[in-house]
């Protein structure tokens, strides 16, 4: 069963839907949702070091299990709902503090500025 916080490799669509490229993502959908659905909700990861307002770096220090070849930038503003069947590989799981940081940034992305 897929766990919330798992880092998996999937073919991610470009935002203009012209192509796909295999990229790591972090599963943010709940364990219950992952059991009941054939889909999963994920946020993108990139090796691009450019800092954006809705990104942060994850290293092996933020993993509960597994390992990354190099640090990755979590892009909370790149959110996808994709089939669980697309998973090519699993790298590990981020810790609960990282999931909470993703939730906080997701809230910031969706909250209107007054």
Buried (B, 14 or more C-beta within 10 A) or exposed (E): EBEBBBBBBBEBBEEEEEEEEEBBBBBBBEEEBBEEBEBBBBBBBBEEEEEEEBBBEBEEEBBEBEEBEEBBBBBBBBBBEBEBEBBEEBBBBBBEEBBEBBEEBBEEEEEEEE
